[in-house]
Amino acid sequence: MRAGRLHVCRSHTPPMSVTPRWWSLSGIQELGLLGVIALLVAVLTLCGGSVSQPRKDPVTGEKYVVIKNRFLNGEQLVSLAKNTSFFAIMAIGATIIIVAGGIDLSVAGIYVLASLAGATLLNYWGPGKPAPPYWVVIPATVGLCAASGMLCGLINGLGVVGLKLHPFIITLGTMSIFRGLAFVVTKGRSIGGFNETFTTGFIDRRMAFGGEFISPVPLCILVLVGLWGTFFLARSVTGRKLHALGGNELAARYAGLAVNRLKVLTYVLAGLMAGIAAMINIGVYGSAASGDGEGYELEVIAAAVVGGASLTGGRGTALGAVLGALILRLIATGIVILDLDQKYSQIIIGLVIVIAATIDRMLASTREMRT
C-alpha cells in the first residue's frame, strides 16, 4: 500500500502589517493634547494678569518700570521650558515601561541617586581642587549619572523578572530603598561646590534671546531624547516588540519573543532617562540633596498617561509623553500665577491620572467590542 503524500497548501496572501493599531490614532491624540496646551496658554495669558518689573538702563543708569503679562513673558516661558525638560525626559522612560505592560514607581529614587552620584564627582573636582580638563569632566559626569540610572533600572528589571512579582510591588520597594540609600549616604545634607566646567560651562551655558538669558542645553537634550524615543517606539524592531509584549504577553511568548530580556531592557532604559534628567538637574541648580525629586514619580507617570500611554500596555508615544509633561507643568505654573494654594497641584494631578485612565479604559472597551 502506497503511503499518501501530504500536500501543504501555501497561501499567497500578503503578510499582515506589523504596524500597531494605535498608530493611526496617535496623531489624533497628540493633536488633542496640543489643543489642550493652547487652551491652557490662553487661559493663563488672559487670567494671569500683569506684573511690574523694575529695570535700569545700562547706559544712562535711568530707572524705569516694565509691565509684563505674568505668564506670557520671556522669564516665565524660559523657566517653564527648563522645568518641563526634567519631567518630559523621565516621562519618555516611563512610557517605554508602560508600553511593555509594566510600571515604575521608583523613578524619583533613581533620579535622586543619579543626581548625588554626579554631584559627588563634581564636588570632588570642585573649585580650589585639582581637576582634569573639561573634555574629561563633562563625559565623566554624564557617564556616571547615566550609569547610575541604568544600574538602578537593571536592579528593577532583574527584580521583576527574577522574583516574578508585579512591577508595582518591586518598584514600590526599590523606591524606598533608593530614597533611603540617598539619605544614609548624604546624612540628609546637600552636595554643592561643583566644578564650573560642567555647570555654567556646559549645562547652564546661557545666551541672550529676546531680552532674556536662556539655557538651551536642557531643551536640546530633550529634543534629542524625544527624537530617539519616537524612533525607538514607533520605528525600531525592538520598539514594535515592546508593543506586542504590552498588548498580549502570552502571545508574545508563543511568538518566540525574549520576554524577560525585553522587560529588563525597558527598566534599564527608564533608568537611563532618569539619569539624564538628574544630569540636567545638577547642572542647572548646582547642587543635589536626598530630598530632591520628592513626589516626582506621580507626575512622571501622570505625564505618560496624559500623553496617551495605556496603563494596560501596548500603546504610547514619546511625543505624547513630552506633551503630557508640558500640560502638567502648565497646570503647576498656572496654580502659582493664579495665586492658588500649592496643595491643589497634587489634587489636580491625581484627578488627571484618574480621568486619563478612565478614558483609556473606555476606549479599550470600545475597541474590544468592535473586534
VENLIN-V612876 format. One record per backbone hydrogen bond with DSSP energy under -0.5 kcal/mol. NH is the residue of the N-H (numbers start at 0). CO is the residue of the C=O. If there is no record, write none. Layout:
nh:NH co:CO
nh:NH co:CO
This chain:
nh:6 co:4
nh:7 co:5
nh:8 co:6
nh:9 co:7
nh:10 co:8
nh:22 co:19
nh:23 co:20
nh:24 co:21
nh:25 co:21
nh:26 co:22
nh:28 co:24
nh:29 co:25
nh:30 co:26
nh:31 co:27
nh:32 co:28
nh:33 co:29
nh:34 co:30
nh:35 co:31
nh:36 co:32
nh:37 co:33
nh:38 co:34
nh:39 co:35
nh:40 co:36
nh:41 co:37
nh:42 co:38
nh:43 co:39
nh:44 co:40
nh:45 co:41
nh:46 co:42
nh:47 co:43
nh:50 co:67
nh:52 co:65
nh:54 co:63
nh:56 co:61
nh:60 co:56
nh:63 co:54
nh:65 co:52
nh:67 co:50
nh:67 co:65
nh:69 co:48
nh:72 co:70
nh:76 co:72
nh:77 co:73
nh:78 co:74
nh:79 co:75
nh:80 co:76
nh:81 co:77
nh:82 co:78
nh:83 co:79
nh:84 co:80
nh:85 co:81
nh:86 co:82
nh:87 co:83
nh:88 co:84
nh:89 co:85
nh:90 co:86
nh:91 co:87
nh:92 co:88
nh:93 co:89
nh:94 co:90
nh:95 co:91
nh:96 co:92
nh:97 co:93
nh:98 co:94
nh:99 co:95
nh:100 co:97
nh:101 co:96
nh:109 co:105
nh:110 co:106
nh:111 co:107
nh:112 co:108
nh:113 co:109
nh:114 co:110
nh:115 co:111
nh:116 co:112
nh:117 co:113
nh:118 co:114
nh:119 co:115
nh:120 co:116
nh:121 co:117
nh:122 co:118
nh:123 co:119
nh:124 co:120
nh:125 co:122
nh:128 co:125
nh:135 co:132
nh:136 co:132
nh:137 co:133
nh:139 co:135
nh:140 co:136
nh:141 co:137
nh:142 co:138
nh:143 co:139
nh:144 co:140
nh:145 co:141
nh:146 co:142
nh:147 co:143
nh:148 co:144
nh:149 co:145
nh:150 co:146
nh:151 co:147
nh:152 co:148
nh:153 co:149
nh:154 co:150
nh:155 co:151
nh:156 co:152
nh:157 co:153
nh:158 co:154
nh:159 co:155
nh:160 co:156
nh:161 co:157
nh:162 co:158
nh:163 co:159
nh:164 co:158
nh:168 co:165
nh:169 co:165
nh:170 co:166
nh:171 co:167
nh:172 co:168
nh:173 co:169
nh:174 co:170
nh:175 co:171
nh:176 co:172
nh:177 co:173
nh:178 co:174
nh:179 co:175
nh:180 co:176
nh:181 co:177
nh:182 co:178
nh:183 co:179
nh:184 co:180
nh:185 co:181
nh:186 co:182
nh:187 co:182
nh:188 co:185
nh:190 co:287
nh:191 co:189
nh:197 co:194
nh:198 co:194
nh:200 co:195
nh:201 co:198
nh:202 co:197
nh:203 co:198
nh:204 co:201
nh:206 co:213
nh:208 co:211
nh:211 co:208
nh:213 co:206
nh:213 co:211
nh:215 co:213
nh:218 co:214
nh:219 co:215
nh:220 co:216
nh:221 co:217
nh:222 co:218
nh:223 co:219
nh:224 co:220
nh:225 co:221
nh:226 co:222
nh:227 co:223
nh:228 co:224
nh:229 co:225
nh:230 co:226
nh:231 co:227
nh:232 co:228
nh:233 co:229
nh:234 co:230
nh:235 co:230
nh:239 co:235
nh:240 co:236
nh:241 co:237
nh:242 co:238
nh:243 co:239
nh:244 co:240
nh:245 co:241
nh:246 co:242
nh:247 co:243
nh:251 co:247
nh:252 co:248
nh:253 co:249
nh:254 co:250
nh:255 co:252
nh:256 co:251
nh:258 co:256
nh:261 co:257
nh:262 co:258
nh:263 co:259
nh:264 co:260
nh:265 co:261
nh:266 co:262
nh:267 co:263
nh:268 co:264
nh:269 co:265
nh:270 co:266
nh:271 co:267
nh:272 co:268
nh:273 co:269
nh:274 co:270
nh:275 co:271
nh:276 co:272
nh:277 co:273
nh:278 co:274
nh:279 co:275
nh:280 co:276
nh:281 co:277
nh:282 co:278
nh:283 co:279
nh:284 co:280
nh:285 co:281
nh:287 co:190
nh:291 co:288
nh:293 co:290
nh:295 co:292
nh:297 co:294
nh:298 co:294
nh:299 co:295
nh:300 co:296
nh:301 co:297
nh:302 co:298
nh:303 co:299
nh:304 co:300
nh:305 co:301
nh:306 co:302
nh:307 co:304
nh:308 co:303
nh:309 co:314
nh:312 co:309
nh:313 co:98
nh:320 co:316
nh:321 co:317
nh:322 co:318
nh:323 co:319
nh:324 co:320
nh:325 co:321
nh:326 co:322
nh:327 co:323
nh:328 co:324
nh:329 co:325
nh:330 co:326
nh:331 co:327
nh:332 co:328
nh:333 co:329
nh:334 co:330
nh:335 co:331
nh:336 co:332
nh:337 co:333
nh:338 co:335
nh:339 co:334
nh:343 co:340
nh:344 co:341
nh:345 co:342
nh:346 co:342
nh:347 co:343
nh:348 co:344
nh:349 co:345
nh:350 co:346
nh:351 co:347
nh:352 co:348
nh:353 co:349
nh:354 co:350
nh:355 co:351
nh:356 co:352
nh:357 co:353
nh:358 co:354
nh:359 co:355
nh:360 co:356
nh:361 co:357
nh:362 co:358
nh:363 co:359
nh:364 co:360
nh:365 co:361
nh:366 co:362
nh:367 co:363
nh:368 co:364
nh:369 co:365
nh:370 co:366
